[in-house]
Amino acid sequence: MTLLNDDMLVETYQKAVELKLDRDFISLLLEEIQRRNLSLPVTRGEYAEPQRNM
């Protein structure tokens, strides 16, 4: 994931949600966004929540 800069990571996440790509892929992107302490812009649409391992 370090190959994507912060802006590209957020854009990739937003596009993945928009295109309704695989939830696991979206969760990986979201986890990396959270790991980097990035904020997501508020937009219309739903964002996937990361799956928590219990």
Residue pairs with C-beta under 8 A, 6 or more apart in sequence:
1 9
1 28
1 32
4 12
6 36
6 38
9 29
9 32
9 33
9 36
9 38
10 33
10 38
10 40
10 41
12 29
13 26
13 29
13 30
13 33
13 40
13 47
14 40
14 43
16 25
16 26
16 29
17 26
17 45
17 46
17 47
17 48
18 45
23 48
26 48
27 48
27 49
27 50
27 51
30 47
30 48
30 49
30 50
31 50
33 40
34 50
40 47
